Amino acid sequence: MRAAHYYFEDPVFRFECMRRTREMVRFRLATTGVELLALPRMFLNTAVDVILLDTTFWGGLVHS
């Protein structure tokens, strides 16, 4: 399996720490992205490579 399939999920606690960590390491970083309002900042910033959405935390998937 190639290294591109692996990532480290939330190796540090805060988003700013994640951004600094991202500048120092070569492996991919992921976060659960629990705060819905923080998603745009995560997309625009290069702090993480993978965003793992926790739909259960938000109340599950809803359709109309």
C-alpha positions in Angstrom: 0.0 0.0 0.0 1.3 3.5 -0.9 2.0 6.1 1.8 -0.7 8.3 0.3 -3.4 6.0 1.9 -2.1 6.8 5.4 -2.7 9.8 7.5 -2.5 10.9 11.1 -5.7 12.0 12.7 -5.5 15.1 15.0 -1.8 14.6 16.2 -2.1 17.9 18.0 -5.0 19.6 19.8 -5.7 23.0 18.3 -6.0 24.2 14.7 -3.1 26.6 14.9 -0.9 23.8 16.2 -2.0 21.6 13.4 -1.0 24.3 10.9 2.5 24.5 12.5 2.8 20.8 12.6 1.8 20.6 8.9 4.8 22.8 8.0 7.2 20.5 9.8 6.2 17.0 8.8 5.8 15.1 5.5 3.0 12.8 6.3 -0.7 13.6 5.7 -2.7 15.1 8.5 -6.4 14.6 9.1 -9.0 16.1 11.5 -12.5 15.2 12.5 -13.7 18.8 11.7 -16.4 18.6 14.4 -17.2 22.4 14.3 -19.3 23.0 11.3 -18.4 26.7 11.2 -14.7 25.8 11.1 -15.0 23.9 7.8 -14.4 26.9 5.5 -11.2 27.8 7.4 -10.0 24.2 7.1 -10.7 24.1 3.3 -8.9 27.4 2.7 -5.9 26.7 5.0 -3.3 24.1 4.3 -3.3 22.8 7.9 -4.9 19.4 7.0 -5.0 17.1 4.0 -8.1 15.1 5.0 -11.2 16.3 6.7 -13.2 13.5 8.4 -16.8 14.8 8.8 -18.6 13.5 11.9 -22.2 13.5 10.7 -23.3 11.5 13.8 -22.0 14.4 16.1 -24.2 16.8 14.0 -27.3 14.7 14.4 -26.9 12.3 11.4 -27.8 12.7 7.7 -31.2 14.4 7.0 -33.0 14.5 3.7 -36.2 16.2 2.8 
